[in-house]
């Protein structure tokens, strides 16, 4: 009887240890985020409101992982958001992308250069966000090899929209 109790206690302890250990996917995410931080790119969760068609009910914001680079100085450019989605784009910026929050009419943006950056992004990037404080990409972290392209695109966006 004592051996059964000892066996159960040991199994509970071993099971708890395995339960708190990170999985392979979590270890990969840690590696990606450490590499991103070393490259000057910060990863954080961001409440993102997805684009919707006219007449479609608003959905609650989703927490999305956002990779961003901070600006040295606050930009005079207004905030804008571009999302990967099907729909009509009045700016006709890039196929497969729509404006969730378009730039204001008085904004001085090189839309052609932004289109080049957006078209070169990996398919795993879901949104491009520019605020006066940072440039960001919402990326799903599925392919670790895409991190260099993400960091390079963020640097290009930051230079372009400063």
Residue frames relative to the residue before (quaternion, step in Angstrom):
aa qw qx qy qz dx dy dz
X 1.0000 0.0000 0.0000 0.0000 0.00 0.00 0.00
X 0.6428 0.5325 -0.3184 0.4492 3.56 1.00 -0.87
X 0.6458 0.5211 -0.3317 0.4488 3.61 0.99 -0.73
X 0.6232 0.5264 -0.3435 0.4653 3.59 1.06 -0.66
X 0.6507 0.5039 -0.3135 0.4737 3.60 0.93 -0.86
X 0.6556 0.4978 -0.3131 0.4736 3.60 0.91 -0.88
X 0.6391 0.5262 -0.3217 0.4595 3.59 0.96 -0.85
X 0.6646 0.4976 -0.3032 0.4676 3.62 0.91 -0.91
X 0.6544 0.5051 -0.3155 0.4660 3.61 0.92 -0.86
X 0.6534 0.5009 -0.3125 0.4739 3.59 0.92 -0.88
X 0.6530 0.5067 -0.3153 0.4663 3.61 0.93 -0.81
X 0.6302 0.5225 -0.3340 0.4672 3.60 1.01 -0.73
X 0.6693 0.4862 -0.2994 0.4753 3.59 0.93 -0.85
X 0.6758 0.4815 -0.2951 0.4737 3.60 0.83 -0.95
X 0.6458 0.5229 -0.3190 0.4557 3.59 0.96 -0.82
X 0.6511 0.5134 -0.3126 0.4635 3.58 0.99 -0.81
X 0.6379 0.5207 -0.3279 0.4630 3.58 1.00 -0.81
X 0.6784 0.4749 -0.2954 0.4765 3.60 0.89 -0.86
X 0.6256 0.5560 -0.3401 0.4287 3.58 1.06 -0.68
X 0.7388 0.4094 -0.2415 0.4777 3.62 0.98 -0.76
X 0.5271 0.6175 -0.4248 0.4005 3.62 1.20 -0.16
X 0.5060 -0.6563 0.4556 0.3250 3.60 -0.99 0.77
X 0.4707 -0.6587 0.5104 0.2898 3.54 -1.13 0.70
X 0.7020 -0.4400 0.3391 0.4456 3.58 -1.28 0.07
X 0.6484 0.5140 -0.3097 0.4686 3.58 0.99 -0.84
X 0.6602 0.4984 -0.3096 0.4689 3.59 0.96 -0.81
X 0.6309 0.5137 -0.3345 0.4757 3.60 1.04 -0.69
X 0.6294 0.5202 -0.3316 0.4725 3.59 1.03 -0.76
X 0.6497 0.5097 -0.3164 0.4670 3.60 0.94 -0.85
X 0.6322 0.5215 -0.3347 0.4651 3.61 1.00 -0.76
X 0.6459 0.5139 -0.3202 0.4650 3.60 0.96 -0.85
X 0.6541 0.5134 -0.3147 0.4577 3.58 0.90 -0.93
X 0.7018 0.4730 -0.2767 0.4551 3.59 0.82 -0.96
X 0.6209 0.5163 -0.3449 0.4785 3.61 1.09 -0.61
X 0.6497 0.4986 -0.3136 0.4805 3.60 0.98 -0.82
X 0.6371 0.5269 -0.3263 0.4582 3.58 1.00 -0.82
X 0.6573 0.5089 -0.3089 0.4621 3.57 0.90 -0.89
X 0.6403 0.5166 -0.3193 0.4704 3.59 1.03 -0.77
X 0.6913 0.4499 -0.2659 0.4989 3.60 1.16 -0.60
X 0.5826 -0.6100 0.3649 0.3942 3.61 1.26 0.08
X 0.5726 0.5640 -0.3780 0.4595 3.57 1.27 0.33
X 0.2298 -0.7902 0.5586 0.1037 3.56 -0.82 1.04
X 0.2297 -0.7522 0.6023 0.1366 3.57 -1.05 0.80
X 0.1505 0.7771 -0.6005 0.1133 3.56 -0.94 0.91
X 0.5101 -0.6134 0.5016 0.3346 3.52 -1.27 0.37
X 0.0764 -0.8015 0.5928 -0.0174 3.56 -0.99 0.92
X 0.3598 -0.7207 0.5389 0.2464 3.62 -0.84 0.88
X 0.0475 -0.8347 0.5473 -0.0368 3.57 -0.34 1.25
X 0.2481 -0.7356 0.6130 0.1469 3.53 -0.96 0.93
X 0.3454 -0.7699 0.5042 0.1834 3.55 -0.60 1.15
X 0.5600 -0.5943 0.4388 0.3751 3.60 -1.12 0.54
X 0.1031 -0.7900 0.6020 0.0533 3.55 -1.16 0.55
X 0.5504 -0.6069 0.4663 0.3336 3.51 -1.23 0.53
X 0.6190 -0.5285 0.4023 0.4191 3.60 -1.15 0.44
X 0.7920 0.2767 -0.2301 0.4931 3.56 -0.89 0.96
X 0.5683 0.5797 -0.3894 0.4351 3.58 1.23 -0.25
X 0.5056 -0.6607 0.4634 0.3051 3.56 -0.97 0.86
X 0.5041 -0.6446 0.4662 0.3361 3.59 -1.00 0.72
X 0.2811 -0.7447 0.5843 0.1580 3.52 -1.07 0.79
X 0.5880 -0.5636 0.4162 0.4042 3.58 -1.13 0.44
X 0.5817 -0.5803 0.4342 0.3692 3.54 -1.17 0.58
X 0.2831 -0.7413 0.5857 0.1651 3.55 -1.13 0.76
X 0.4134 -0.6681 0.5493 0.2845 3.55 -1.10 0.66
X 0.0414 -0.8032 0.5919 -0.0533 3.55 -0.59 1.23
X 0.4471 -0.6617 0.5234 0.2971 3.57 -1.09 0.66
X 0.0923 -0.8087 0.5809 -0.0105 3.53 -0.73 1.13
X 0.1920 -0.7448 0.6293 0.1113 3.56 -0.96 0.93
X 0.0351 0.8392 -0.5364 0.0826 3.58 -0.62 1.09
X 0.1986 -0.7132 0.6524 0.1623 3.51 -1.38 0.36
X 0.3926 -0.7249 0.5213 0.2205 3.54 -0.90 0.97
X 0.4377 -0.6588 0.5412 0.2856 3.54 -1.19 0.56
X 0.5403 -0.6089 0.4590 0.3560 3.59 -1.13 0.56
X 0.7762 0.0991 -0.0376 0.6216 3.55 1.07 -0.83
X 0.5896 -0.5578 0.4366 0.3881 3.53 -1.20 0.52
X 0.3794 -0.7431 0.5138 0.1997 3.56 -0.81 1.06
X 0.4435 -0.6682 0.5233 0.2880 3.55 -1.20 0.52
X 0.5174 0.6417 -0.4150 0.3851 3.57 1.27 -0.20
X 0.4491 -0.6837 0.4954 0.2922 3.60 -0.97 0.75
X 0.6193 -0.5404 0.4171 0.3879 3.55 -1.30 0.30
X 0.0655 0.7670 -0.6380 0.0218 3.55 -1.18 0.67
X 0.1459 -0.7769 0.6089 0.0662 3.55 -1.26 0.57
X 0.0943 -0.7696 0.6314 0.0125 3.51 -1.02 0.94
X 0.1027 -0.8213 0.5610 0.0143 3.60 -0.76 1.06
X 0.4486 -0.6427 0.5443 0.2992 3.53 -1.19 0.64
X 0.3480 0.7049 -0.5437 0.2939 3.57 -0.45 1.23
X 0.5018 -0.6114 0.5084 0.3406 3.53 -1.27 0.36
X 0.4149 0.6941 -0.5179 0.2791 3.55 -0.98 0.75
X 0.5754 -0.5704 0.4544 0.3702 3.51 -1.33 0.05
X 0.1475 -0.7791 0.6059 0.0641 3.54 -0.92 0.93
X 0.3789 -0.7522 0.4841 0.2371 3.62 -0.48 1.11
X 0.6681 0.4751 -0.3050 0.4847 3.60 1.14 -0.51
X 0.2256 -0.7922 0.5220 0.2214 3.60 1.27 -0.44
X 0.1330 0.8490 -0.4972 0.1196 3.53 0.97 0.95
X 0.7811 -0.1640 0.1681 0.5785 3.56 0.63 -1.12
X 0.4991 -0.6545 0.4619 0.3303 3.61 -0.88 0.82
X 0.7938 0.2831 -0.2284 0.4875 3.56 -0.96 0.90
X 0.6892 0.4034 -0.2702 0.5378 3.59 1.28 0.10
X 0.0610 -0.7826 0.6190 0.0255 3.58 -1.05 0.80
X 0.4917 -0.6442 0.5008 0.3040 3.53 -1.21 0.56
X 0.2430 -0.7282 0.6217 0.1558 3.57 -0.87 0.95
X 0.7619 0.0395 0.0057 0.6465 3.53 1.05 -0.88
X 0.1896 -0.8218 0.5236 0.1204 3.63 0.01 1.22
X 0.5703 -0.5715 0.4406 0.3924 3.59 -1.18 0.42
X 0.5614 -0.5979 0.4414 0.3640 3.56 -1.13 0.57
X 0.6636 -0.5330 0.3556 0.3861 3.56 -1.23 0.47
X 0.7160 0.4433 -0.2597 0.4726 3.59 1.06 -0.68
X 0.4519 0.6861 -0.4551 0.3434 3.60 1.26 0.05
X 0.2764 -0.7435 0.5884 0.1568 3.54 -1.00 0.88
X 0.1953 0.7813 -0.5586 0.1986 3.55 -0.04 1.35
X 0.3607 -0.6891 0.5840 0.2321 3.53 -1.12 0.72
X 0.2100 -0.8315 0.5038 0.1034 3.57 0.15 1.32
X 0.5998 0.5625 -0.3639 0.4376 3.60 1.08 -0.62
X 0.6775 0.4715 -0.2904 0.4841 3.60 0.93 -0.86
X 0.6160 0.5255 -0.3436 0.4758 3.59 1.05 -0.72
X 0.6395 0.5242 -0.3239 0.4597 3.60 0.98 -0.83
X 0.6378 0.5245 -0.3308 0.4568 3.61 0.98 -0.79
X 0.6565 0.4975 -0.3080 0.4760 3.59 0.97 -0.86
X 0.6771 0.5047 -0.2913 0.4493 3.58 0.87 -0.99
X 0.6710 0.5004 -0.3025 0.4560 3.60 0.94 -0.83
X 0.6803 0.4814 -0.2878 0.4717 3.60 1.16 -0.53
X 0.4950 0.6759 -0.4281 0.3390 3.61 1.24 -0.17
X 0.5533 -0.5884 0.4625 0.3657 3.59 -1.14 0.56
X 0.6218 -0.5706 0.3955 0.3625 3.58 -1.19 0.56
X 0.6376 0.5528 -0.3265 0.4258 3.59 1.18 -0.41
X 0.5490 0.5587 -0.4148 0.4629 3.61 1.27 0.14
X 0.2267 -0.8203 0.5182 0.0843 3.56 -0.71 1.13
X 0.8159 0.0393 0.0036 0.5769 3.61 1.10 -0.51
X 0.1979 -0.7253 0.6475 0.1251 3.53 -1.31 0.57
X 0.0351 -0.8109 0.5829 -0.0376 3.57 -0.73 1.08
X 0.0314 -0.7703 0.6367 0.0164 3.55 -1.00 0.87
X 0.0168 -0.7717 0.6354 -0.0205 3.56 -0.83 1.04
X 0.6646 -0.4887 0.3524 0.4419 3.61 -1.18 0.15
X 0.7242 0.4453 -0.2437 0.4668 3.62 1.17 -0.46
X 0.8268 0.0153 0.0384 0.5610 3.62 1.09 -0.58
X 0.2903 -0.6710 0.6412 0.2331 3.51 -1.44 0.19
X 0.0066 -0.8321 0.5524 -0.0489 3.57 -0.88 0.88
X 0.1699 -0.7336 0.6479 0.1146 3.50 -1.37 0.48
X 0.2833 -0.7169 0.6068 0.1937 3.56 -1.02 0.80
X 0.0230 0.8211 -0.5568 0.1235 3.54 -0.40 1.34
X 0.4017 -0.7648 0.4596 0.2062 3.60 -0.91 0.88
X 0.4203 -0.7648 0.4203 0.2486 3.63 1.26 0.17
X 0.3448 0.7680 -0.4939 0.2176 3.62 1.03 0.50
X 0.7927 0.2127 -0.1010 0.5623 3.59 1.04 -0.70
X 0.3825 -0.7630 0.4787 0.2057 3.56 -0.41 1.24
X 0.6163 0.5710 -0.3477 0.4162 3.60 1.10 -0.62
X 0.6075 0.5748 -0.3540 0.4186 3.62 1.19 -0.36
X 0.4725 0.7105 -0.4325 0.2914 3.61 1.20 -0.32
X 0.6422 0.5231 -0.3368 0.4479 3.61 0.95 -0.79
X 0.6504 0.4973 -0.3120 0.4820 3.60 0.99 -0.81
X 0.6211 0.5366 -0.3354 0.4625 3.59 1.05 -0.76
X 0.6808 0.4861 -0.2890 0.4656 3.60 0.83 -0.98
X 0.6568 0.5043 -0.3107 0.4667 3.59 0.97 -0.83
X 0.6552 0.5071 -0.3105 0.4660 3.61 0.95 -0.84
X 0.6445 0.5135 -0.3237 0.4649 3.58 0.99 -0.79
X 0.6413 0.5161 -0.3216 0.4679 3.59 1.00 -0.78
X 0.6522 0.5068 -0.3094 0.4713 3.59 0.98 -0.83
X 0.6516 0.5082 -0.3130 0.4682 3.59 0.95 -0.85
X 0.6433 0.5303 -0.3213 0.4492 3.56 0.95 -0.87
X 0.6729 0.4808 -0.2980 0.4767 3.60 0.90 -0.90
X 0.6820 0.5162 -0.2833 0.4337 3.55 0.95 -0.90
X 0.7940 0.3316 -0.1550 0.4853 3.59 0.94 -0.84
X 0.4465 0.6903 -0.4646 0.3292 3.62 1.18 0.31
